[in-house]
Amino acid sequence: MASRLLEGVDDFLAYLTLEKGLSDNTIENYQSDLSQFLAHVEKSSRVGSWKKLTASHVSDWIYALSEGDYSNASLCRKLSSLRSLDAYLMRERKIDKSFTEIVVGPKLRRKAPFTLSIQEVERLLSAPDLTTAQGLRDRAMLELFYSSGLRVSELSGLMLQQIDLELGALKIYGKGSKERVCPMGRKAATAIGDYLRNGRPRFVKSKTGSAVFLSARGTAISRKTIWVLVRKYTKAAGIDKPVKPHMLRHSFATHLLTGGADLRIIQELLGHADIATTQIYTSVEADRTRSAHDEFHPRSRDSGSVSVR
């Protein structure tokens, strides 16, 4: 692999880590995508520096990947990683001309996220057994998840010092270490208070830190465990949907929008950097409105003419 190309990627990854403060998972995704691109360039041409790369190299790579099992979403992500590197190299004046600017990626239609109905959420939140320490923990976790619209990583990494039960608020450090304040509902605050008094002490071990939600080993609960628990309680609640943890975050946003909340407020609560990311939830509300129109408006029915009295 050309050392100059690899050096450029290493510098970019260091920038993302040290200056942008991106998570380890995000850095690993960038590294994987860019290493894959470099391997393609090394195999298909003798380019030795970033200045000699062209849009053709990028297009050829995307086309080669499209011949495999990659979805359009995956291809778009890989191209986005390369565009970010391209922008970095331009800012650092390591290249004079963009090699991704004129590349057209695959069309990606963002699907509306799957959500739970309010009734399904109620059943899910009521599923844990509150006579056990685990049930108190899981109820508090699910209540907070839905009440504040947290990411799974934010929930698993939550610390005691981030919670203010009196104010009913959380201080969250999201993607890129961006800080935001999230309110929590009264039921979530009550569930957390019950867990902290009567549940959490039973999980504490000699080396337990300040993580809020603890595993049986006394360590912070993992994202994988949260996923398993959500599946468990979904089944217990009799919900016949392939529920994943992020669906509670989607449901939080969708129910707020349906209730009349402003999209900008929802963007703030979710910690989205771009309003375009939040706008995906408007399609859920549009679908609901369309369904209501089809069901109740006389000119949307297929039952023939409608008499007017």
C-alpha positions as CSV (number, residue, x, y, z in Angstrom):
1,M,0.0,0.0,0.0
2,A,1.5,3.4,-1.0
3,S,3.0,4.9,2.1
4,R,1.8,8.5,1.2
5,L,-1.7,7.4,0.8
6,L,-1.7,5.5,4.1
7,E,-0.1,8.4,5.9
8,G,-2.9,10.7,4.7
9,V,-5.5,8.3,6.2
10,D,-3.6,8.0,9.5
11,D,-3.4,11.8,9.8
12,F,-7.2,12.0,9.1
13,L,-8.1,9.4,11.7
14,A,-5.9,11.2,14.2
15,Y,-7.8,14.4,13.4
16,L,-11.1,12.7,13.9
17,T,-10.0,11.2,17.2
18,L,-8.1,14.2,18.8
19,E,-9.9,17.2,17.4
20,K,-13.4,15.9,16.5
21,G,-13.7,13.6,19.5
22,L,-15.5,10.9,17.5
23,S,-16.2,7.5,19.2
24,D,-14.0,4.4,18.8
25,N,-16.8,2.7,16.8
26,T,-17.0,5.6,14.3
27,I,-13.3,5.8,13.9
28,E,-13.2,2.0,13.2
29,N,-15.9,2.5,10.5
30,Y,-13.9,5.2,8.8
31,Q,-10.7,3.1,9.0
32,S,-12.4,0.1,7.5
33,D,-13.9,2.0,4.6
34,L,-10.7,3.9,3.8
35,S,-8.5,0.9,4.1
36,Q,-10.8,-0.9,1.6
37,F,-10.5,2.0,-0.8
38,L,-6.7,2.0,-0.5
39,A,-6.6,-1.7,-1.2
40,H,-8.7,-1.2,-4.3
41,V,-6.4,1.6,-5.5
42,E,-3.3,-0.4,-4.9
43,K,-4.7,-3.4,-6.8
44,S,-6.1,-1.4,-9.8
45,S,-3.5,1.3,-10.4
46,R,-0.1,2.6,-9.4
47,V,-1.2,5.9,-7.8
48,G,1.4,7.0,-5.3
49,S,-0.1,10.1,-3.8
50,W,-3.5,11.7,-3.1
51,K,-2.8,14.4,-5.7
52,K,-2.9,11.9,-8.5
53,L,-6.3,10.4,-7.5
54,T,-9.3,11.2,-9.7
55,A,-13.0,10.8,-9.6
56,S,-12.6,7.8,-11.9
57,H,-10.7,5.9,-9.1
58,V,-13.6,6.6,-6.7
59,S,-16.3,5.7,-9.3
60,D,-14.5,2.4,-10.2
61,W,-14.3,1.5,-6.5
62,I,-18.0,2.2,-5.9
63,Y,-18.9,0.2,-9.0
64,A,-16.8,-2.7,-8.0
65,L,-18.5,-2.8,-4.6
66,S,-21.9,-2.6,-6.1
67,E,-21.2,-5.9,-7.9
68,G,-21.0,-7.5,-4.5
69,D,-23.5,-7.8,-1.7
70,Y,-23.3,-4.3,-0.4
71,S,-26.6,-2.4,0.0
72,N,-27.0,1.2,-1.3
73,A,-26.9,2.4,2.3
74,S,-23.5,0.7,2.8
75,L,-22.2,2.2,-0.5
76,C,-23.4,5.7,0.5
77,R,-21.6,5.4,3.9
78,K,-18.4,4.3,2.3
79,L,-18.5,7.1,-0.2
80,S,-19.3,9.5,2.7
81,S,-16.2,8.4,4.5
82,L,-14.1,9.1,1.4
83,R,-15.7,12.5,0.9
84,S,-14.8,13.4,4.5
85,L,-11.2,12.4,3.9
86,D,-11.2,14.4,0.7
87,A,-12.5,17.5,2.5
88,Y,-9.8,17.1,5.2
89,L,-7.0,16.8,2.6
90,M,-8.3,19.9,0.8
91,R,-8.3,21.9,4.1
92,E,-4.8,20.7,4.9
93,R,-3.7,21.7,1.4
94,K,-2.4,18.2,0.7
95,I,-4.4,18.1,-2.5
96,D,-5.3,20.9,-4.9
97,K,-8.5,19.5,-6.4
98,S,-11.3,17.3,-4.9
99,F,-11.4,13.7,-6.2
100,T,-15.0,13.1,-5.0
101,E,-16.8,16.3,-5.9
102,I,-18.2,15.0,-9.2
103,V,-18.8,11.4,-8.1
104,V,-22.5,10.5,-8.1
105,G,-23.3,7.9,-5.4
106,P,-26.1,5.4,-5.5
107,K,-29.6,6.8,-4.8
108,L,-30.6,6.3,-1.2
109,R,-34.2,6.6,-0.1
110,R,-34.4,6.9,3.6
111,K,-37.1,4.7,5.0
112,A,-39.3,5.9,7.8
113,P,-38.2,4.4,11.1
114,F,-40.3,1.6,12.6
115,T,-42.0,2.8,15.8
116,L,-44.2,1.4,18.6
117,S,-47.7,2.8,19.3
118,I,-48.2,4.5,22.6
119,Q,-50.2,1.4,23.7
120,E,-47.3,-0.9,22.8
121,V,-44.9,1.3,24.7
122,E,-47.1,1.2,27.8
123,R,-47.1,-2.6,27.6
124,L,-43.4,-2.8,27.1
125,L,-42.7,-0.5,30.1
126,S,-45.0,-2.5,32.3
127,A,-43.3,-5.8,31.5
128,P,-40.4,-5.8,34.1
129,D,-41.1,-7.5,37.5
130,L,-40.8,-4.7,40.1
131,T,-40.4,-7.1,43.0
132,T,-36.8,-7.8,41.9
133,A,-33.7,-5.6,41.6
134,Q,-33.3,-6.5,38.0
135,G,-36.9,-5.6,37.3
136,L,-36.4,-2.2,39.0
137,R,-33.3,-1.6,36.9
138,D,-34.9,-2.6,33.7
139,R,-38.1,-0.6,34.3
140,A,-36.0,2.5,35.0
141,M,-33.9,1.9,32.0
142,L,-36.8,1.5,29.6
143,E,-38.7,4.5,31.1
144,L,-35.6,6.7,30.7
145,F,-34.9,5.3,27.2
146,Y,-38.4,6.3,26.0
147,S,-38.8,9.4,28.1
148,S,-35.6,11.1,27.0
149,G,-34.9,9.6,23.6
150,L,-31.4,8.5,24.4
151,R,-29.1,6.6,22.1
152,V,-28.2,3.1,23.3
153,S,-24.6,4.1,24.0
154,E,-25.8,7.1,26.0
155,L,-28.0,4.9,28.1
156,S,-25.4,2.3,28.8
157,G,-22.7,4.9,29.5
158,L,-24.9,7.1,31.8
159,M,-23.2,8.2,35.1
160,L,-24.8,9.2,38.4
161,Q,-23.4,12.7,38.2
162,Q,-25.3,13.2,34.9
163,I,-28.7,12.8,36.6
164,D,-30.6,15.5,38.5
165,L,-33.8,14.0,39.8
166,E,-35.0,17.2,41.4
167,L,-34.9,19.1,38.1
168,G,-36.0,16.0,36.2
169,A,-33.1,16.4,33.7
170,L,-30.0,14.6,32.3
171,K,-26.8,16.0,31.0
172,I,-25.8,13.9,28.0
173,Y,-22.6,13.8,26.1
174,G,-23.5,12.6,22.6
175,K,-21.7,12.1,19.4
176,G,-18.5,14.1,19.0
177,S,-18.7,14.8,22.8
178,K,-21.5,17.3,22.2
179,E,-23.3,18.2,25.4
180,R,-27.1,18.5,25.7
181,V,-29.6,18.6,28.4
182,C,-32.5,16.1,28.2
183,P,-35.7,16.4,30.3
184,M,-37.1,13.2,31.8
185,G,-40.8,12.6,32.5
186,R,-42.2,12.2,36.0
187,K,-42.7,8.5,35.6
188,A,-39.1,8.0,34.4
189,A,-37.8,10.1,37.4
190,T,-39.9,8.0,39.8
191,A,-38.6,4.7,38.3
192,I,-35.0,5.9,38.5
193,G,-35.4,7.0,42.1
194,D,-36.9,3.6,43.0
195,Y,-34.0,1.8,41.3
196,L,-31.3,3.9,42.8
197,R,-32.8,3.4,46.3
198,N,-33.9,-0.3,46.1
199,G,-32.3,-1.9,43.1
200,R,-28.8,-0.5,42.3
201,P,-27.3,-1.2,45.8
202,R,-27.9,-4.9,45.1
203,F,-25.7,-4.8,42.0
204,V,-22.8,-2.8,43.6
205,K,-19.5,-4.6,43.9
206,S,-16.1,-3.6,45.4
207,K,-14.9,-2.1,42.1
208,T,-18.2,-0.6,40.9
209,G,-17.9,2.9,39.5
210,S,-20.5,5.6,39.0
211,A,-22.4,4.0,36.1
212,V,-26.2,4.2,36.7
213,F,-27.3,0.9,35.2
214,L,-25.2,-2.0,36.5
215,S,-24.8,-5.6,35.3
216,A,-24.7,-8.6,37.7
217,R,-20.9,-8.1,37.8
218,G,-21.3,-4.6,39.1
219,T,-20.0,-3.0,35.9
220,A,-21.8,-0.7,33.5
221,I,-24.5,-2.5,31.5
222,S,-23.4,-3.2,27.9
223,R,-25.3,-2.2,24.7
224,K,-25.6,-5.9,23.9
225,T,-27.3,-6.6,27.2
226,I,-29.7,-3.7,26.6
227,W,-30.6,-5.2,23.2
228,V,-31.2,-8.6,24.8
229,L,-33.4,-7.1,27.5
230,V,-35.5,-5.1,25.0
231,R,-36.1,-8.3,23.0
232,K,-37.1,-10.1,26.3
233,Y,-39.6,-7.6,27.4
234,T,-41.0,-7.1,23.9
235,K,-41.9,-10.8,23.9
236,A,-43.2,-10.6,27.4
237,A,-45.5,-7.7,26.4
238,G,-46.9,-9.7,23.5
239,I,-45.6,-7.2,20.9
240,D,-45.4,-8.9,17.5
241,K,-42.7,-6.7,16.0
242,P,-39.0,-7.1,15.5
243,V,-38.2,-4.5,18.2
244,K,-34.7,-3.2,18.5
245,P,-33.5,-0.7,21.2
246,H,-33.3,2.2,18.8
247,M,-37.0,1.8,18.2
248,L,-37.7,3.4,21.6
249,R,-35.7,6.5,20.5
250,H,-37.7,6.5,17.2
251,S,-41.0,6.2,19.1
252,F,-40.0,9.0,21.5
253,A,-39.4,11.4,18.5
254,T,-42.5,10.3,16.6
255,H,-44.8,10.6,19.5
256,L,-43.5,14.1,20.3
257,L,-44.1,15.1,16.7
258,T,-47.6,13.6,16.6
259,G,-48.3,15.5,19.9
260,G,-47.4,18.8,18.2
261,A,-43.8,19.4,19.3
262,D,-41.7,21.6,17.0
263,L,-39.2,19.7,14.8
264,R,-36.3,22.0,16.0
265,I,-37.0,21.1,19.6
266,I,-37.0,17.4,18.7
267,Q,-33.7,17.9,16.9
268,E,-32.2,19.4,20.1
269,L,-33.5,16.6,22.3
270,L,-32.1,13.9,20.0
271,G,-28.8,15.6,19.7
272,H,-28.9,15.7,15.9
273,A,-26.3,18.1,14.3
274,D,-28.4,18.5,11.1
275,I,-32.2,19.1,11.0
276,A,-32.3,16.9,7.9
277,T,-31.6,13.9,10.1
278,T,-34.6,14.7,12.2
279,Q,-36.9,15.3,9.2
280,I,-37.1,11.5,8.7
281,Y,-39.7,11.5,11.4
282,T,-42.0,13.8,9.5
283,S,-42.5,10.9,7.0
284,V,-44.0,8.9,9.8
285,E,-46.5,11.6,10.6
286,A,-47.2,12.0,6.9
287,D,-48.0,8.3,6.6
288,R,-50.3,8.5,9.6
289,T,-52.1,11.5,8.1
290,R,-52.4,9.8,4.8
291,S,-53.9,6.7,6.4
292,A,-56.4,8.8,8.3
293,H,-57.4,10.7,5.1
294,D,-57.8,7.4,3.2
295,E,-60.0,6.0,6.0
296,F,-62.2,8.9,6.8
297,H,-62.4,11.3,3.8
298,P,-65.4,10.4,1.5
299,R,-63.4,11.1,-1.7
300,S,-60.6,8.6,-0.6
301,R,-63.0,5.6,-0.2
302,D,-63.6,3.0,-2.9
303,S,-67.2,2.4,-1.9
304,G,-68.8,4.5,-4.6
305,S,-70.7,7.7,-4.5
306,V,-71.4,9.5,-1.3
307,S,-74.8,11.2,-0.8
308,V,-74.9,14.6,0.7
309,R,-77.9,15.6,2.8
